[in-house]
């Protein structure tokens, strides 16, 4: 919670649900048939891109929280 600069568990839950879980719409196990490999590669590439974007969002939120923390410390001094 401190790293994400949120004040309660509900905000953490909202972040995880809205920014992490709802991005993944469904998953199903199956074998690939001939000709489906390209589609699977495309789907996995999209998933990777979404995951990378989510990581960037989290890292930016951590940087923002660090900045706010430093500003707060300076303000208190």
mmCIF file of the N, C-alpha and C atoms, coordinates in Angstrom:
data_MODEL
# 
_entry.id   MODEL 
# 
loop_
_atom_site.group_PDB 
_atom_site.id 
_atom_site.type_symbol 
_atom_site.label_atom_id 
_atom_site.label_alt_id 
_atom_site.label_comp_id 
_atom_site.label_asym_id 
_atom_site.label_entity_id 
_atom_site.label_seq_id 
_atom_site.pdbx_PDB_ins_code 
_atom_site.Cartn_x 
_atom_site.Cartn_y 
_atom_site.Cartn_z 
_atom_site.occupancy 
_atom_site.B_iso_or_equiv 
_atom_site.pdbx_formal_charge 
_atom_site.auth_seq_id 
_atom_site.auth_comp_id 
_atom_site.auth_asym_id 
_atom_site.auth_atom_id 
_atom_site.pdbx_PDB_model_num 
ATOM 1   N N  . UNK A 1 1  ? 0.824   -1.186  0.000   1.00 0.00 ? 1  UNK A N  1 
ATOM 2   C CA . UNK A 1 1  ? 0.000   0.000   0.000   1.00 0.00 ? 1  UNK A CA 1 
ATOM 3   C C  . UNK A 1 1  ? 0.872   1.255   0.000   1.00 0.00 ? 1  UNK A C  1 
ATOM 4   N N  . UNK A 1 2  ? 1.954   1.195   0.739   1.00 0.00 ? 2  UNK A N  1 
ATOM 5   C CA . UNK A 1 2  ? 2.843   2.351   0.812   1.00 0.00 ? 2  UNK A CA 1 
ATOM 6   C C  . UNK A 1 2  ? 3.486   2.627   -0.544  1.00 0.00 ? 2  UNK A C  1 
ATOM 7   N N  . UNK A 1 3  ? 3.950   1.588   -1.221  1.00 0.00 ? 3  UNK A N  1 
ATOM 8   C CA . UNK A 1 3  ? 4.596   1.754   -2.527  1.00 0.00 ? 3  UNK A CA 1 
ATOM 9   C C  . UNK A 1 3  ? 3.637   2.307   -3.573  1.00 0.00 ? 3  UNK A C  1 
ATOM 10  N N  . UNK A 1 4  ? 2.358   1.942   -3.486  1.00 0.00 ? 4  UNK A N  1 
ATOM 11  C CA . UNK A 1 4  ? 1.365   2.412   -4.448  1.00 0.00 ? 4  UNK A CA 1 
ATOM 12  C C  . UNK A 1 4  ? 0.698   3.715   -4.006  1.00 0.00 ? 4  UNK A C  1 
ATOM 13  N N  . UNK A 1 5  ? 1.051   4.172   -2.793  1.00 0.00 ? 5  UNK A N  1 
ATOM 14  C CA . UNK A 1 5  ? 0.487   5.402   -2.241  1.00 0.00 ? 5  UNK A CA 1 
ATOM 15  C C  . UNK A 1 5  ? -1.031  5.350   -2.183  1.00 0.00 ? 5  UNK A C  1 
ATOM 16  N N  . UNK A 1 6  ? -1.515  4.274   -1.600  1.00 0.00 ? 6  UNK A N  1 
ATOM 17  C CA . UNK A 1 6  ? -2.948  4.140   -1.363  1.00 0.00 ? 6  UNK A CA 1 
ATOM 18  C C  . UNK A 1 6  ? -3.175  4.096   0.133   1.00 0.00 ? 6  UNK A C  1 
ATOM 19  N N  . UNK A 1 7  ? -4.367  4.505   0.544   1.00 0.00 ? 7  UNK A N  1 
ATOM 20  C CA . UNK A 1 7  ? -4.594  4.648   1.980   1.00 0.00 ? 7  UNK A CA 1 
ATOM 21  C C  . UNK A 1 7  ? -5.347  3.494   2.633   1.00 0.00 ? 7  UNK A C  1 
ATOM 22  N N  . UNK A 1 8  ? -5.921  2.615   1.802   1.00 0.00 ? 8  UNK A N  1 
ATOM 23  C CA . UNK A 1 8  ? -6.642  1.500   2.411   1.00 0.00 ? 8  UNK A CA 1 
ATOM 24  C C  . UNK A 1 8  ? -6.635  0.279   1.487   1.00 0.00 ? 8  UNK A C  1 
ATOM 25  N N  . UNK A 1 9  ? -7.046  -0.827  2.042   1.00 0.00 ? 9  UNK A N  1 
ATOM 26  C CA . UNK A 1 9  ? -7.032  -2.091  1.323   1.00 0.00 ? 9  UNK A CA 1 
ATOM 27  C C  . UNK A 1 9  ? -7.988  -2.064  0.129   1.00 0.00 ? 9  UNK A C  1 
ATOM 28  N N  . UNK A 1 10 ? -9.093  -1.359  0.249   1.00 0.00 ? 10 UNK A N  1 
ATOM 29  C CA . UNK A 1 10 ? -10.051 -1.274  -0.848  1.00 0.00 ? 10 UNK A CA 1 
ATOM 30  C C  . UNK A 1 10 ? -9.406  -0.681  -2.100  1.00 0.00 ? 10 UNK A C  1 
ATOM 31  N N  . UNK A 1 11 ? -8.556  0.333   -1.931  1.00 0.00 ? 11 UNK A N  1 
ATOM 32  C CA . UNK A 1 11 ? -7.870  0.922   -3.081  1.00 0.00 ? 11 UNK A CA 1 
ATOM 33  C C  . UNK A 1 11 ? -6.899  -0.078  -3.711  1.00 0.00 ? 11 UNK A C  1 
ATOM 34  N N  . UNK A 1 12 ? -6.231  -0.876  -2.890  1.00 0.00 ? 12 UNK A N  1 
ATOM 35  C CA . UNK A 1 12 ? -5.339  -1.915  -3.420  1.00 0.00 ? 12 UNK A CA 1 
ATOM 36  C C  . UNK A 1 12 ? -6.152  -2.939  -4.199  1.00 0.00 ? 12 UNK A C  1 
ATOM 37  N N  . UNK A 1 13 ? -7.273  -3.365  -3.630  1.00 0.00 ? 13 UNK A N  1 
ATOM 38  C CA . UNK A 1 13 ? -8.140  -4.327  -4.316  1.00 0.00 ? 13 UNK A CA 1 
ATOM 39  C C  . UNK A 1 13 ? -8.643  -3.765  -5.641  1.00 0.00 ? 13 UNK A C  1 
ATOM 40  N N  . UNK A 1 14 ? -9.093  -2.514  -5.619  1.00 0.00 ? 14 UNK A N  1 
ATOM 41  C CA . UNK A 1 14 ? -9.571  -1.887  -6.857  1.00 0.00 ? 14 UNK A CA 1 
ATOM 42  C C  . UNK A 1 14 ? -8.479  -1.858  -7.916  1.00 0.00 ? 14 UNK A C  1 
ATOM 43  N N  . UNK A 1 15 ? -7.270  -1.507  -7.516  1.00 0.00 ? 15 UNK A N  1 
ATOM 44  C CA . UNK A 1 15 ? -6.152  -1.461  -8.459  1.00 0.00 ? 15 UNK A CA 1 
ATOM 45  C C  . UNK A 1 15 ? -5.892  -2.844  -9.046  1.00 0.00 ? 15 UNK A C  1 
ATOM 46  N N  . UNK A 1 16 ? -5.791  -3.846  -8.190  1.00 0.00 ? 16 UNK A N  1 
ATOM 47  C CA . UNK A 1 16 ? -5.500  -5.195  -8.665  1.00 0.00 ? 16 UNK A CA 1 
ATOM 48  C C  . UNK A 1 16 ? -6.599  -5.726  -9.572  1.00 0.00 ? 16 UNK A C  1 
ATOM 49  N N  . UNK A 1 17 ? -7.832  -5.475  -9.199  1.00 0.00 ? 17 UNK A N  1 
ATOM 50  C CA . UNK A 1 17 ? -8.947  -5.971  -10.005 1.00 0.00 ? 17 UNK A CA 1 
ATOM 51  C C  . UNK A 1 17 ? -9.038  -5.222  -11.322 1.00 0.00 ? 17 UNK A C  1 
ATOM 52  N N  . UNK A 1 18 ? -9.038  -3.900  -11.266 1.00 0.00 ? 18 UNK A N  1 
ATOM 53  C CA . UNK A 1 18 ? -9.260  -3.091  -12.469 1.00 0.00 ? 18 UNK A CA 1 
ATOM 54  C C  . UNK A 1 18 ? -8.054  -3.049  -13.401 1.00 0.00 ? 18 UNK A C  1 
ATOM 55  N N  . UNK A 1 19 ? -6.854  -3.000  -12.854 1.00 0.00 ? 19 UNK A N  1 
ATOM 56  C CA . UNK A 1 19 ? -5.660  -2.847  -13.681 1.00 0.00 ? 19 UNK A CA 1 
ATOM 57  C C  . UNK A 1 19 ? -4.972  -4.168  -14.005 1.00 0.00 ? 19 UNK A C  1 
ATOM 58  N N  . UNK A 1 20 ? -5.287  -5.202  -13.243 1.00 0.00 ? 20 UNK A N  1 
ATOM 59  C CA . UNK A 1 20 ? -4.605  -6.477  -13.462 1.00 0.00 ? 20 UNK A CA 1 
ATOM 60  C C  . UNK A 1 20 ? -5.548  -7.569  -13.960 1.00 0.00 ? 20 UNK A C  1 
ATOM 61  N N  . UNK A 1 21 ? -6.585  -7.833  -13.211 1.00 0.00 ? 21 UNK A N  1 
ATOM 62  C CA . UNK A 1 21 ? -7.420  -8.996  -13.515 1.00 0.00 ? 21 UNK A CA 1 
ATOM 63  C C  . UNK A 1 21 ? -8.411  -8.765  -14.648 1.00 0.00 ? 21 UNK A C  1 
ATOM 64  N N  . UNK A 1 22 ? -9.035  -7.599  -14.706 1.00 0.00 ? 22 UNK A N  1 
ATOM 65  C CA . UNK A 1 22 ? -10.025 -7.362  -15.757 1.00 0.00 ? 22 UNK A CA 1 
ATOM 66  C C  . UNK A 1 22 ? -9.389  -7.239  -17.128 1.00 0.00 ? 22 UNK A C  1 
ATOM 67  N N  . UNK A 1 23 ? -8.084  -7.019  -17.173 1.00 0.00 ? 23 UNK A N  1 
ATOM 68  C CA . UNK A 1 23 ? -7.393  -6.934  -18.457 1.00 0.00 ? 23 UNK A CA 1 
ATOM 69  C C  . UNK A 1 23 ? -7.400  -8.309  -19.133 1.00 0.00 ? 23 UNK A C  1 
ATOM 70  N N  . UNK A 1 24 ? -7.309  -9.353  -18.319 1.00 0.00 ? 24 UNK A N  1 
ATOM 71  C CA . UNK A 1 24 ? -7.382  -10.722 -18.843 1.00 0.00 ? 24 UNK A CA 1 
ATOM 72  C C  . UNK A 1 24 ? -8.851  -11.117 -18.870 1.00 0.00 ? 24 UNK A C  1 
ATOM 73  N N  . UNK A 1 25 ? -9.396  -11.303 -20.059 1.00 0.00 ? 25 UNK A N  1 
ATOM 74  C CA . UNK A 1 25 ? -10.826 -11.539 -20.178 1.00 0.00 ? 25 UNK A CA 1 
ATOM 75  C C  . UNK A 1 25 ? -11.208 -13.009 -20.028 1.00 0.00 ? 25 UNK A C  1 
ATOM 76  N N  . UNK A 1 26 ? -10.380 -13.890 -20.502 1.00 0.00 ? 26 UNK A N  1 
ATOM 77  C CA . UNK A 1 26 ? -10.698 -15.299 -20.357 1.00 0.00 ? 26 UNK A CA 1 
ATOM 78  C C  . UNK A 1 26 ? -9.443  -16.132 -20.618 1.00 0.00 ? 26 UNK A C  1 
ATOM 79  N N  . UNK A 1 27 ? -9.498  -17.371 -20.197 1.00 0.00 ? 27 UNK A N  1 
ATOM 80  C CA . UNK A 1 27 ? -8.409  -18.300 -20.463 1.00 0.00 ? 27 UNK A CA 1 
ATOM 81  C C  . UNK A 1 27 ? -9.003  -19.698 -20.583 1.00 0.00 ? 27 UNK A C  1 
ATOM 82  N N  . UNK A 1 28 ? -8.495  -20.454 -21.497 1.00 0.00 ? 28 UNK A N  1 
ATOM 83  C CA . UNK A 1 28 ? -8.981  -21.824 -21.670 1.00 0.00 ? 28 UNK A CA 1 
ATOM 84  C C  . UNK A 1 28 ? -7.825  -22.691 -22.155 1.00 0.00 ? 28 UNK A C  1 
ATOM 85  N N  . UNK A 1 29 ? -7.694  -23.863 -21.570 1.00 0.00 ? 29 UNK A N  1 
ATOM 86  C CA . UNK A 1 29 ? -6.681  -24.795 -22.017 1.00 0.00 ? 29 UNK A CA 1 
ATOM 87  C C  . UNK A 1 29 ? -7.165  -25.542 -23.248 1.00 0.00 ? 29 UNK A C  1 
ATOM 88  N N  . UNK A 1 30 ? -6.259  -25.747 -24.210 1.00 0.00 ? 30 UNK A N  1 
ATOM 89  C CA . UNK A 1 30 ? -6.644  -26.490 -25.413 1.00 0.00 ? 30 UNK A CA 1 
ATOM 90  C C  . UNK A 1 30 ? -5.397  -26.854 -26.206 1.00 0.00 ? 30 UNK A C  1 
ATOM 91  N N  . UNK A 1 31 ? -5.564  -27.793 -27.089 1.00 0.00 ? 31 UNK A N  1 
ATOM 92  C CA . UNK A 1 31 ? -4.496  -28.157 -28.016 1.00 0.00 ? 31 UNK A CA 1 
ATOM 93  C C  . UNK A 1 31 ? -4.650  -27.322 -29.276 1.00 0.00 ? 31 UNK A C  1 
ATOM 94  N N  . UNK A 1 32 ? -3.518  -27.013 -29.898 1.00 0.00 ? 32 UNK A N  1 
ATOM 95  C CA . UNK A 1 32 ? -3.562  -26.269 -31.157 1.00 0.00 ? 32 UNK A CA 1 
ATOM 96  C C  . UNK A 1 32 ? -3.764  -27.218 -32.322 1.00 0.00 ? 32 UNK A C  1 
ATOM 97  N N  . UNK A 1 33 ? -4.618  -26.807 -33.210 1.00 0.00 ? 33 UNK A N  1 
ATOM 98  C CA . UNK A 1 33 ? -4.805  -27.549 -34.453 1.00 0.00 ? 33 UNK A CA 1 
ATOM 99  C C  . UNK A 1 33 ? -3.906  -26.928 -35.518 1.00 0.00 ? 33 UNK A C  1 
ATOM 100 N N  . UNK A 1 34 ? -3.640  -27.639 -36.587 1.00 0.00 ? 34 UNK A N  1 
ATOM 101 C CA . UNK A 1 34 ? -2.836  -27.049 -37.664 1.00 0.00 ? 34 UNK A CA 1 
ATOM 102 C C  . UNK A 1 34 ? -3.450  -25.726 -38.125 1.00 0.00 ? 34 UNK A C  1 
ATOM 103 N N  . UNK A 1 35 ? -2.614  -24.724 -38.310 1.00 0.00 ? 35 UNK A N  1 
ATOM 104 C CA . UNK A 1 35 ? -3.079  -23.425 -38.768 1.00 0.00 ? 35 UNK A CA 1 
ATOM 105 C C  . UNK A 1 35 ? -3.440  -22.454 -37.656 1.00 0.00 ? 35 UNK A C  1 
ATOM 106 N N  . UNK A 1 36 ? -3.428  -22.909 -36.409 1.00 0.00 ? 36 UNK A N  1 
ATOM 107 C CA . UNK A 1 36 ? -3.799  -22.038 -35.294 1.00 0.00 ? 36 UNK A CA 1 
ATOM 108 C C  . UNK A 1 36 ? -2.593  -21.387 -34.614 1.00 0.00 ? 36 UNK A C  1 
ATOM 109 N N  . UNK A 1 37 ? -1.412  -21.784 -34.992 1.00 0.00 ? 37 UNK A N  1 
ATOM 110 C CA . UNK A 1 37 ? -0.218  -21.277 -34.323 1.00 0.00 ? 37 UNK A CA 1 
ATOM 111 C C  . UNK A 1 37 ? -0.091  -19.758 -34.476 1.00 0.00 ? 37 UNK A C  1 
ATOM 112 N N  . UNK A 1 38 ? -0.346  -19.240 -35.656 1.00 0.00 ? 38 UNK A N  1 
ATOM 113 C CA . UNK A 1 38 ? -0.259  -17.792 -35.873 1.00 0.00 ? 38 UNK A CA 1 
ATOM 114 C C  . UNK A 1 38 ? -1.194  -17.015 -34.964 1.00 0.00 ? 38 UNK A C  1 
ATOM 115 N N  . UNK A 1 39 ? -2.410  -17.512 -34.822 1.00 0.00 ? 39 UNK A N  1 
ATOM 116 C CA . UNK A 1 39 ? -3.383  -16.870 -33.942 1.00 0.00 ? 39 UNK A CA 1 
ATOM 117 C C  . UNK A 1 39 ? -2.920  -16.909 -32.488 1.00 0.00 ? 39 UNK A C  1 
ATOM 118 N N  . UNK A 1 40 ? -2.360  -18.044 -32.091 1.00 0.00 ? 40 UNK A N  1 
ATOM 119 C CA . UNK A 1 40 ? -1.874  -18.178 -30.719 1.00 0.00 ? 40 UNK A CA 1 
ATOM 120 C C  . UNK A 1 40 ? -0.700  -17.231 -30.472 1.00 0.00 ? 40 UNK A C  1 
ATOM 121 N N  . UNK A 1 41 ? 0.198   -17.118 -31.430 1.00 0.00 ? 41 UNK A N  1 
ATOM 122 C CA . UNK A 1 41 ? 1.326   -16.200 -31.296 1.00 0.00 ? 41 UNK A CA 1 
ATOM 123 C C  . UNK A 1 41 ? 0.818   -14.763 -31.172 1.00 0.00 ? 41 UNK A C  1 
ATOM 124 N N  . UNK A 1 42 ? -0.175  -14.409 -31.976 1.00 0.00 ? 42 UNK A N  1 
ATOM 125 C CA . UNK A 1 42 ? -0.760  -13.066 -31.915 1.00 0.00 ? 42 UNK A CA 1 
ATOM 126 C C  . UNK A 1 42 ? -1.386  -12.807 -30.537 1.00 0.00 ? 42 UNK A C  1 
ATOM 127 N N  . UNK A 1 43 ? -2.139  -13.766 -30.046 1.00 0.00 ? 43 UNK A N  1 
ATOM 128 C CA . UNK A 1 43 ? -2.785  -13.639 -28.738 1.00 0.00 ? 43 UNK A CA 1 
ATOM 129 C C  . UNK A 1 43 ? -1.751  -13.486 -27.634 1.00 0.00 ? 43 UNK A C  1 
ATOM 130 N N  . UNK A 1 44 ? -0.704  -14.300 -27.678 1.00 0.00 ? 44 UNK A N  1 
ATOM 131 C CA . UNK A 1 44 ? 0.340   -14.215 -26.652 1.00 0.00 ? 44 UNK A CA 1 
ATOM 132 C C  . UNK A 1 44 ? 1.127   -12.913 -26.760 1.00 0.00 ? 44 UNK A C  1 
ATOM 133 N N  . UNK A 1 45 ? 1.327   -12.428 -27.961 1.00 0.00 ? 45 UNK A N  1 
ATOM 134 C CA . UNK A 1 45 ? 2.007   -11.138 -28.147 1.00 0.00 ? 45 UNK A CA 1 
ATOM 135 C C  . UNK A 1 45 ? 1.183   -10.014 -27.538 1.00 0.00 ? 45 UNK A C  1 
ATOM 136 N N  . UNK A 1 46 ? -0.136  -10.058 -27.746 1.00 0.00 ? 46 UNK A N  1 
ATOM 137 C CA . UNK A 1 46 ? -1.017  -9.061  -27.124 1.00 0.00 ? 46 UNK A CA 1 
ATOM 138 C C  . UNK A 1 46 ? -0.958  -9.140  -25.606 1.00 0.00 ? 46 UNK A C  1 
ATOM 139 N N  . UNK A 1 47 ? -0.961  -10.355 -25.088 1.00 0.00 ? 47 UNK A N  1 
ATOM 140 C CA . UNK A 1 47 ? -0.872  -10.551 -23.636 1.00 0.00 ? 47 UNK A CA 1 
ATOM 141 C C  . UNK A 1 47 ? 0.434   -9.991  -23.099 1.00 0.00 ? 47 UNK A C  1 
ATOM 142 N N  . UNK A 1 48 ? 1.523   -10.239 -23.809 1.00 0.00 ? 48 UNK A N  1 
ATOM 143 C CA . UNK A 1 48 ? 2.826   -9.723  -23.391 1.00 0.00 ? 48 UNK A CA 1 
ATOM 144 C C  . UNK A 1 48 ? 2.829   -8.203  -23.391 1.00 0.00 ? 48 UNK A C  1 
ATOM 145 N N  . UNK A 1 49 ? 2.267   -7.605  -24.415 1.00 0.00 ? 49 UNK A N  1 
ATOM 146 C CA . UNK A 1 49 ? 2.192   -6.149  -24.504 1.00 0.00 ? 49 UNK A CA 1 
ATOM 147 C C  . UNK A 1 49 ? 1.364   -5.574  -23.350 1.00 0.00 ? 49 UNK A C  1 
ATOM 148 N N  . UNK A 1 50 ? 0.246   -6.194  -23.063 1.00 0.00 ? 50 UNK A N  1 
ATOM 149 C CA . UNK A 1 50 ? -0.598  -5.751  -21.953 1.00 0.00 ? 50 UNK A CA 1 
ATOM 150 C C  . UNK A 1 50 ? 0.147   -5.876  -20.624 1.00 0.00 ? 50 UNK A C  1 
ATOM 151 N N  . UNK A 1 51 ? 0.867   -6.973  -20.452 1.00 0.00 ? 51 UNK A N  1 
ATOM 152 C CA . UNK A 1 51 ? 1.642   -7.180  -19.225 1.00 0.00 ? 51 UNK A CA 1 
ATOM 153 C C  . UNK A 1 51 ? 2.745   -6.140  -19.092 1.00 0.00 ? 51 UNK A C  1 
ATOM 154 N N  . UNK A 1 52 ? 3.423   -5.849  -20.192 1.00 0.00 ? 52 UNK A N  1 
ATOM 155 C CA . UNK A 1 52 ? 4.471   -4.827  -20.182 1.00 0.00 ? 52 UNK A CA 1 
ATOM 156 C C  . UNK A 1 52 ? 3.897   -3.462  -19.819 1.00 0.00 ? 52 UNK A C  1 
ATOM 157 N N  . UNK A 1 53 ? 2.740   -3.137  -20.394 1.00 0.00 ? 53 UNK A N  1 
ATOM 158 C CA . UNK A 1 53 ? 2.095   -1.857  -20.084 1.00 0.00 ? 53 UNK A CA 1 
ATOM 159 C C  . UNK A 1 53 ? 1.686   -1.779  -18.617 1.00 0.00 ? 53 UNK A C  1 
ATOM 160 N N  . UNK A 1 54 ? 1.193   -2.879  -18.085 1.00 0.00 ? 54 UNK A N  1 
ATOM 161 C CA . UNK A 1 54 ? 0.812   -2.920  -16.679 1.00 0.00 ? 54 UNK A CA 1 
ATOM 162 C C  . UNK A 1 54 ? 2.033   -2.709  -15.789 1.00 0.00 ? 54 UNK A C  1 
ATOM 163 N N  . UNK A 1 55 ? 3.139   -3.331  -16.137 1.00 0.00 ? 55 UNK A N  1 
ATOM 164 C CA . UNK A 1 55 ? 4.374   -3.154  -15.378 1.00 0.00 ? 55 UNK A CA 1 
ATOM 165 C C  . UNK A 1 55 ? 4.811   -1.697  -15.393 1.00 0.00 ? 55 UNK A C  1 
ATOM 166 N N  . UNK A 1 56 ? 4.712   -1.049  -16.529 1.00 0.00 ? 56 UNK A N  1 
ATOM 167 C CA . UNK A 1 56 ? 5.070   0.365   -16.633 1.00 0.00 ? 56 UNK A CA 1 
ATOM 168 C C  . UNK A 1 56 ? 4.162   1.215   -15.739 1.00 0.00 ? 56 UNK A C  1 
ATOM 169 N N  . UNK A 1 57 ? 2.866   0.910   -15.739 1.00 0.00 ? 57 UNK A N  1 
ATOM 170 C CA . UNK A 1 57 ? 1.926   1.639   -14.884 1.00 0.00 ? 57 UNK A CA 1 
ATOM 171 C C  . UNK A 1 57 ? 2.308   1.490   -13.417 1.00 0.00 ? 57 UNK A C  1 
ATOM 172 N N  . UNK A 1 58 ? 2.626   0.271   -13.010 1.00 0.00 ? 58 UNK A N  1 
ATOM 173 C CA . UNK A 1 58 ? 3.007   0.020   -11.618 1.00 0.00 ? 58 UNK A CA 1 
ATOM 174 C C  . UNK A 1 58 ? 4.300   0.746   -11.284 1.00 0.00 ? 58 UNK A C  1 
ATOM 175 N N  . UNK A 1 59 ? 5.294   0.676   -12.178 1.00 0.00 ? 59 UNK A N  1 
ATOM 176 C CA . UNK A 1 59 ? 6.562   1.358   -11.923 1.00 0.00 ? 59 UNK A CA 1 
ATOM 177 C C  . UNK A 1 59 ? 6.373   2.869   -11.828 1.00 0.00 ? 59 UNK A C  1 
ATOM 178 N N  . UNK A 1 60 ? 5.533   3.432   -12.688 1.00 0.00 ? 60 UNK A N  1 
ATOM 179 C CA . UNK A 1 60 ? 5.261   4.870   -12.628 1.00 0.00 ? 60 UNK A CA 1 
ATOM 180 C C  . UNK A 1 60 ? 4.567   5.250   -11.329 1.00 0.00 ? 60 UNK A C  1 
ATOM 181 N N  . UNK A 1 61 ? 3.652   4.406   -10.885 1.00 0.00 ? 61 UNK A N  1 
ATOM 182 C CA . UNK A 1 61 ? 2.955   4.668   -9.627  1.00 0.00 ? 61 UNK A CA 1 
ATOM 183 C C  . UNK A 1 61 ? 3.938   4.624   -8.458  1.00 0.00 ? 61 UNK A C  1 
ATOM 184 N N  . UNK A 1 62 ? 4.889   3.703   -8.492  1.00 0.00 ? 62 UNK A N  1 
ATOM 185 C CA . UNK A 1 62 ? 5.908   3.624   -7.444  1.00 0.00 ? 62 UNK A CA 1 
ATOM 186 C C  . UNK A 1 62 ? 6.796   4.864   -7.474  1.00 0.00 ? 62 UNK A C  1 
ATOM 187 N N  . UNK A 1 63 ? 7.208   5.292   -8.660  1.00 0.00 ? 63 UNK A N  1 
ATOM 188 C CA . UNK A 1 63 ? 8.022   6.516   -8.772  1.00 0.00 ? 63 UNK A CA 1 
ATOM 189 C C  . UNK A 1 63 ? 7.261   7.718   -8.233  1.00 0.00 ? 63 UNK A C  1 
ATOM 190 N N  . UNK A 1 64 ? 5.989   7.816   -8.583  1.00 0.00 ? 64 UNK A N  1 
ATOM 191 C CA . UNK A 1 64 ? 5.168   8.920   -8.096  1.00 0.00 ? 64 UNK A CA 1 
ATOM 192 C C  . UNK A 1 64 ? 5.066   8.881   -6.572  1.00 0.00 ? 64 UNK A C  1 
ATOM 193 N N  . UNK A 1 65 ? 4.864   7.697   -6.018  1.00 0.00 ? 65 UNK A N  1 
ATOM 194 C CA . UNK A 1 65 ? 4.759   7.550   -4.570  1.00 0.00 ? 65 UNK A CA 1 
ATOM 195 C C  . UNK A 1 65 ? 6.073   7.947   -3.895  1.00 0.00 ? 65 UNK A C  1 
ATOM 196 N N  . UNK A 1 66 ? 7.196   7.556   -4.490  1.00 0.00 ? 66 UNK A N  1 
ATOM 197 C CA . UNK A 1 66 ? 8.501   7.941   -3.940  1.00 0.00 ? 66 UNK A CA 1 
ATOM 198 C C  . UNK A 1 66 ? 8.674   9.457   -3.963  1.00 0.00 ? 66 UNK A C  1 
ATOM 199 N N  . UNK A 1 67 ? 8.284   10.082  -5.053  1.00 0.00 ? 67 UNK A N  1 
ATOM 200 C CA . UNK A 1 67 ? 8.384   11.531  -5.177  1.00 0.00 ? 67 UNK A CA 1 
ATOM 201 C C  . UNK A 1 67 ? 7.512   12.222  -4.138  1.00 0.00 ? 67 UNK A C  1 
ATOM 202 N N  . UNK A 1 68 ? 6.286   11.746  -3.985  1.00 0.00 ? 68 UNK A N  1 
ATOM 203 C CA . UNK A 1 68 ? 5.383   12.333  -2.999  1.00 0.00 ? 68 UNK A CA 1 
ATOM 204 C C  . UNK A 1 68 ? 5.920   12.152  -1.581  1.00 0.00 ? 68 UNK A C  1 
ATOM 205 N N  . UNK A 1 69 ? 6.530   11.024  -1.323  1.00 0.00 ? 69 UNK A N  1 
ATOM 206 C CA . UNK A 1 69 ? 7.104   10.767  -0.022  1.00 0.00 ? 69 UNK A CA 1 
ATOM 207 C C  . UNK A 1 69 ? 8.260   11.728  0.273   1.00 0.00 ? 69 UNK A C  1 
ATOM 208 N N  . UNK A 1 70 ? 9.105   11.930  -0.713  1.00 0.00 ? 70 UNK A N  1 
ATOM 209 C CA . UNK A 1 70 ? 10.228  12.866  -0.560  1.00 0.00 ? 70 UNK A CA 1 
ATOM 210 C C  . UNK A 1 70 ? 9.714   14.284  -0.351  1.00 0.00 ? 70 UNK A C  1 
ATOM 211 N N  . UNK A 1 71 ? 8.720   14.690  -1.111  1.00 0.00 ? 71 UNK A N  1 
ATOM 212 C CA . UNK A 1 71 ? 8.140   16.024  -0.941  1.00 0.00 ? 71 UNK A CA 1 
ATOM 213 C C  . UNK A 1 71 ? 7.534   16.182  0.444   1.00 0.00 ? 71 UNK A C  1 
ATOM 214 N N  . UNK A 1 72 ? 6.879   15.139  0.920   1.00 0.00 ? 72 UNK A N  1 
ATOM 215 C CA . UNK A 1 72 ? 6.288   15.175  2.253   1.00 0.00 ? 72 UNK A CA 1 
ATOM 216 C C  . UNK A 1 72 ? 7.364   15.317  3.319   1.00 0.00 ? 72 UNK A C  1 
ATOM 217 N N  . UNK A 1 73 ? 8.463   14.590  3.149   1.00 0.00 ? 73 UNK A N  1 
ATOM 218 C CA . UNK A 1 73 ? 9.573   14.683  4.124   1.00 0.00 ? 73 UNK A CA 1 
ATOM 219 C C  . UNK A 1 73 ? 10.163  16.087  4.123   1.00 0.00 ? 73 UNK A C  1 
ATOM 220 N N  . UNK A 1 74 ? 10.347  16.680  2.934   1.00 0.00 ? 74 UNK A N  1 
ATOM 221 C CA . UNK A 1 74 ? 10.874  18.026  2.854   1.00 0.00 ? 74 UNK A CA 1 
ATOM 222 C C  . UNK A 1 74 ? 9.914   19.034  3.468   1.00 0.00 ? 74 UNK A C  1 
ATOM 223 N N  . UNK A 1 75 ? 8.631   18.820  3.240   1.00 0.00 ? 75 UNK A N  1 
ATOM 224 C CA . UNK A 1 75 ? 7.610   19.722  3.783   1.00 0.00 ? 75 UNK A CA 1 
ATOM 225 C C  . UNK A 1 75 ? 7.611   19.669  5.312   1.00 0.00 ? 75 UNK A C  1 
ATOM 226 N N  . UNK A 1 76 ? 7.774   18.467  5.856   1.00 0.00 ? 76 UNK A N  1 
ATOM 227 C CA . UNK A 1 76 ? 7.768   18.319  7.317   1.00 0.00 ? 76 UNK A CA 1 
ATOM 228 C C  . UNK A 1 76 ? 8.983   18.965  7.945   1.00 0.00 ? 76 UNK A C  1 
ATOM 229 N N  . UNK A 1 77 ? 10.142  18.972  7.225   1.00 0.00 ? 77 UNK A N  1 
ATOM 230 C CA . UNK A 1 77 ? 11.353  19.611  7.752   1.00 0.00 ? 77 UNK A CA 1 
ATOM 231 C C  . UNK A 1 77 ? 11.149  21.105  7.800   1.00 0.00 ? 77 UNK A C  1 
# 
